[in-house]
């Protein structure tokens, strides 16, 4: 009898969930919405989730081709060791079939 470990089952479940673009978008939006000023932890959680989405959608090679990065550079970015600038973030998000939006959370003060 070949029993899978709970970790393996958990990973397969996460991959199954993140294959769905709606779920992937909801996860990233939730992470951003709950940003609590701890930049390092936010950065790690966001990139880890982005990496999981990329793996789940089997999009690693496609993304490298679409955004013009080699595999090592993309791997470093998604591991938190590379240079994730806004341009690369937007390219990765778009290559995953997602979009980023800016919304008003409070009214601007009158000048």
Secondary structure by P-SEA (a helix, b strand, c coil): cccccaaaaaaaaaaaaaccaaaaaaaaaaaaaacccaaaaaaaaaaaaaaaaaaaaccaaaaaaaacccaaaaaaaaaccccccaaaaaaaaaaacbbbbbbbccccccc
